[in-house]
Amino acid sequence: MLDLEACWTAVENRDATADGSFYYGVRTTGVYCRPACASRRPLRANTVFFETTAAAEEAGLRACKRCRPTEPSMASRHLSAIEKACALLRTSETIPSLGELADAACISRFHFHRVFKQITGVTPREYARSHRLGRLGEKLDSGQPITASIYAAGFGSSSRAYEAAPVGLGMTPGTRRRGGSGETIRFVTVATPLGWALVAATARGICMTALGDDRDSLAAALRERFPRAELVAEDAGLKEWADRIVRFITAPEQNLDLPLDIRGTAFQARVWRALQKIPLGKTASYTEIAARLGQPKAVRAVAQACAANKLALVVPCHRVTRSDGELGGYRWGLERKRALLVRERAAVAPDEAAA
């Protein structure tokens, strides 16, 4: 059953995110439209709602010629087009020009750059750079020599790779190749309402946060994650960051904004950045995250990136659910995931939570 008031709100706001979930018809014109149709808004008294285009046509209405509700939505057409451009960026040895990318996407050059960034969250050049860093990380992890890995990943010179790696990989290619050898990682464990939490950091920022039932298991997980690094236990300098995480679990007010030393492939980093944009009290499905990245077919890869996240709460993978609304998995336990979501929803809508 449709929520008629929610449907009307979507029509009033021309909410493009509601496209495909319902259609509205106008009795006085005999036309039915998408929620985001740019036509003049009808009067509420003249408006009816339908779950499908077939239902609207059975009621004697005809499709709007402006928003074309029987055809794929503009958003889905843009999504498909940008995926073609992303595929070209992933397979090209040199970064294609904007003109070449726009032609591949069948979008005018004037609109292409804006649409690409709107869907993926980055520019085409940033997307290509991110993909190359991901390939570089994979080559280094497989044991290939540094120079061979750099050129195999598509970098034209070692200097460009070394310039990009500290941000994209969280370390230099040499350090990545050695498994973190020579690094110093400080960490602290604190009690929270959901068990124990660990916060670990390098000089660049937090490299791992985790939830668990006891301190020893969390410390063991850190040693497994960074087997060759020097670990400094119970570092008092991290207390402020740890206290912020405890406060976030106890009474979440806003997303955690802490300095991070992200360790992962370029694709994982893009997924994790997308997770950080999910508002407090909201959730998103793996499918929705894949679509936002401009790779709608990469749902499984998004799920794997969420599972690989080592930054509990700071990168809120607990806000990602399956398309059917089920919780899905969570590295730190489904009961913790459920409790976090309940606390966050209560924080943004206390009256609704009480009801």
ABEGO torsion letter per residue (X at the ends): XBBAAAAAAAAAAGBAAABGABBBBBAAAGBBBBAABABBBBBAAABBBBABAAAAAAAGBBBBAAAGAABBBAAAAAAAAAAAAAAAAAABABBBBAAAAAAAAGBBAAAAAAAAAAAAGBBAAAAAAAAAAAAAAAAAAAGBBAAAAAAAAGBABAAAAAAAAAAAAGBBAAAAAAGGBGBBBBBBBBBBAAEBBBBBBBAAEBABBBBBABAAAAAAAAAAABAABBBBBGBAAAAAAAAAAAAAAABBABBBBBBBBBBEBAAAAAAAAAAAABBBGBBBBAAAAAAAAGBAAAAAAAAAAAAABABBGABBAAABBBAAGBAEBBAAEAAAAAAAAAAAAAAABAAAAAX
